[in-house]
Amino acid sequence: MTIPRVELPPDVRLDTLAVREGLPRTPWGENSEALFLTSSFVHPDAATAAARFANEEEAFVYSRFGNPTVTMMERRLAAMEGTGGCIGTASGMAAILLLILGLLKSGDHVVCSRSVFGSTIKLFQDFAKFGIETSFVSQTDPPQWRAAMRPGTKLLFAESPTNPLTEVCDIAALAGIAHAGGALLAVDNCLCSPALQRPAALGADLIIHSGTKYLDGQGRVIAGAVCGPQELVASKFVPVMRSAGMSLSPFNAWVVLKGLETLSVRMQAQSERALQLAHWLEAQPSVERVYYPGLPSHPQHALAMAQQSGRGGAVVSFIVEGERAAAFAAIDATRICSITANLGDTKTTITHPASTSHGRLSEAQRQAAGITQGMIRVAVGLEDIEDIKADLGRGLAGPAIKT
Ligand SMILES: *Cc1c(COP(=O)(O)O)cnc(C)c1O
């Protein structure tokens, strides 16, 4: 038995893959994909069980390393990223752990942007104790990446745009540097998702996802994935998953699978709202600076538009006059936005990075990272953007100036 594919006409486009790619229907003919909540699978006889355990026959055996609902999510996401292969993981961080465990060994070296997700930096730093060293370099300066390459460099790791500063890296340039040095490039595509940005088409070898964010899209589950060439996924990551078990639950996979169906329309609608909000914020007298790749004032605006299908994504950060007190006042005056550090939800979320996601850094580290006390990050959802502007307007500059 080989696990069959859904039969689609060749060359169907991303929006069709997002709704249709997966496994064929069961004999019951369900139109919505089935949720297979089962830990193990039954074999017709002992000899077949033996063949399946020995990998001589492809079949579902045990949900730690294979489940039809998880496989549907993996095939759909792989098709959307254009990578051929994908493996679901328990969380976005589990995806990065799987990447490290599958690809690297003691003595290997990693070059990583210093602007990536905080837990990603911590995880790479933690692997120093196992002999895997990481050099952190500027997100936006490819020559720094090239200069950091060593004979033992096996992996380059980037994320674009970054959170909360929305810095954009040149994925094609980093892929060129990686391949010239015999290394692989992995890109965390969390903030854009394949609806806006397909790093594999720009030369990236592996794509990391936190399914928790835009792939689910409604803030319900924790999930993750590594996408890459099918042979690489099968040879490097499936065996680690089988023994280490950072598995994606079928239920969470199902939620993400259904989230992928609306990903493209959500990313477009949320990006449009975010752009409107960013323009409005730029016009507010008490806002010192707005960070949003869709604004012409963004330092990598042209690169972002070329890499991200002409859209800026849904994360907007800005700095208010008056430091922490003014930022807290603006956040506390909102009555619609959710005060939470999560992002990728249809509900707009608002957070103060310096005291939450970046709260464990020293003030000097925060200054170096550009995360000031006046900074607020908004992850724009699907509410009417006029209501979100009004919600932020309540606390900006205080009632004395605003009329
Ligand atoms: C949230 C996030 C992660 C981690 O994902 P989890 O699902 O929370 O483990 C990794 N990278 C980026 C860019 C994120 O925003």
Boltz pocket constraint, residues with backbone or C-beta under 6 A from the ligand:
constraints:
  - pocket:
      binder: B
      contacts: [[A, 90], [A, 91], [A, 92], [A, 93], [A, 94], [A, 117], [A, 120], [A, 159], [A, 163], [A, 188], [A, 190], [A, 191], [A, 209], [A, 210], [A, 211], [A, 212], [A, 213], [A, 222], [A, 223], [A, 224]]
      max_distance: 6.0
